[in-house]
Amino acid sequence: MEKNLTRRTLLKTIAAALPASAVVLQQEALAADAPKLDPNDPTAKALVYVEDPANLDKSNPAAARYQAGQTCDNCIQIQGDEGAAYRPCGIFPGKVVASAGWCSVWAAKP
């Protein structure tokens, strides 16, 4: 069954997509202005966040989960543009984390 694309259908489709596009653009703008997560922030400390995994406190049992090569950049929680040094994270809303960093919530991207 062939369906003709009418002008009305096209305009409805575009109108429906605009709010979603605006949300994405707004999130990107907010991420650009978001402050960096302070490793001394109570939540960051509780989740053993570090900007450089070489600085992990190995005496912390949560740090034992770390394996070489795990970084925020290859975690499922990272958001934003690939290649950026600091990016938004789903675990720390309103802040950006070091792409080279790590925390105990790290989970591999599928």
Buried (B, 14 or more C-beta within 10 A) or exposed (E): EEEEEEEEEEEEEEEEEEEEEEEEEEBEEEBEEBEEBEBEEEEBEEBBBBBEBEEBEEEEEBBEBBEEEBBBBBBEBBEBEEEBEBBBBEBBEEBBBBBBBBBBBBEEEE
